[in-house]
Amino acid sequence: MQSDESLALIRQKYEKHIKYLKAKHESEVQAKDKEIEFYRQQILDQRQQILEHIKLAKMLAKQLKKQRSDVIITNEVNSTSESKAMTDSSSKNIKVGGDVTGSTLNIGEISGIVTNTINQLPASTQSDKPGIKELLTELQAAIGAETNLSDDDKAEALEQVKTLAEVGKNPQESTMQKAGKTAMKILKGTIAGLPSAATLVEACSKLLPAIASLLLLP
């Protein structure tokens, strides 16, 4: 009799322990499932954010291109009304903004102005680490060498390099910060319309973040 009671008690404890283990296992599985679902949702959210950023970048690039085209057309109309003698169909003359707005300059002359502005910046004190002067010089060269850019686009891009060089003289000044942000947006819009394999696209992927960092731009 006692033996039967002992066996019944042992069986009862065993079944109780089995139920406990099953409940614990199910609880752990549910916790893991929740954790997996949480991370899955995070991945989906991040993917959606990336897609939205790409869409926004494309829209911004289109807007910048349209604005650039409108400015160029307006300058050409104004220039023609002022003096038809400035039009030369055989030349590569184009118009740029900044302190040469209203002037007709070729790519070589524009590049010379940009070079002079960059040269006013101090050189890097570390031979193995380029400073803002060296980075802008490299960016200027990459723009000039890009075969996928029209002369108008090159002139516009070079004007942004000149603006960044001006910002480099006093990067903490609020007006310069605003000008620097605008120049960065225009440059990003310019390369957004280029083939992904373009030399300038690759160069800007390295140069623009480094330039932004040195100029304290977001």
Residue pairs with C-beta under 8 A, 6 or more apart in sequence:
57 188
57 192
58 192
60 185
60 188
60 189
60 192
61 188
61 189
61 192
61 193
63 189
64 185
64 186
64 189
64 190
65 189
65 193
68 152
68 153
68 156
68 186
71 97
72 94
72 95
72 152
75 95
75 101
75 102
76 95
78 102
79 86
79 87
79 95
79 102
79 104
80 86
80 87
86 93
86 104
91 106
92 106
92 107
92 151
93 104
93 105
93 106
94 104
94 105
94 106
94 107
94 151
94 152
94 155
95 101
95 102
95 103
95 104
95 105
95 155
96 103
96 105
96 110
96 155
96 156
96 158
96 159
97 159
98 159
98 162
98 163
100 110
100 113
105 113
105 155
107 144
107 151
107 154
107 155
107 158
110 155
110 158
110 159
111 140
111 144
111 158
113 162
114 140
114 158
114 159
114 161
114 162
114 165
115 137
115 140
117 162
117 165
117 166
118 133
118 136
118 137
118 140
118 161
118 162
118 165
119 133
120 165
120 169
121 131
121 132
121 133
121 136
121 165
121 168
121 169
122 131
122 133
123 131
123 133
123 134
124 130
124 131
124 133
124 134
125 131
130 138
130 210
131 214
132 165
132 168
132 211
132 214
132 215
133 168
135 207
135 210
135 211
135 214
136 161
136 164
136 165
136 168
136 211
138 203
138 207
139 161
139 203
139 204
139 207
139 208
139 211
140 158
140 161
142 199
142 200
142 203
142 204
142 207
143 149
143 154
143 157
143 158
143 161
143 200
144 154
144 158
145 199
145 200
146 154
146 194
146 198
146 199
146 200
148 194
148 195
148 198
148 200
149 157
149 190
149 194
149 200
153 190
156 186
156 190
157 186
157 187
157 190
160 183
160 184
160 186
160 187
161 183
161 187
163 179
163 180
163 182
163 183
164 180
164 183
164 184
164 211
164 215
166 176
166 179
167 176
167 177
167 179
167 180
167 183
167 215
167 217
168 214
168 215
169 176
170 176
171 177
171 180
171 214
171 215
171 216
172 216
177 216
177 217
180 215
180 217
181 217
181 218
184 208
184 211
184 212
184 217
187 204
187 208
188 204
188 208
191 198
191 200
191 201
191 204
194 200
194 201
195 201
211 217
212 218
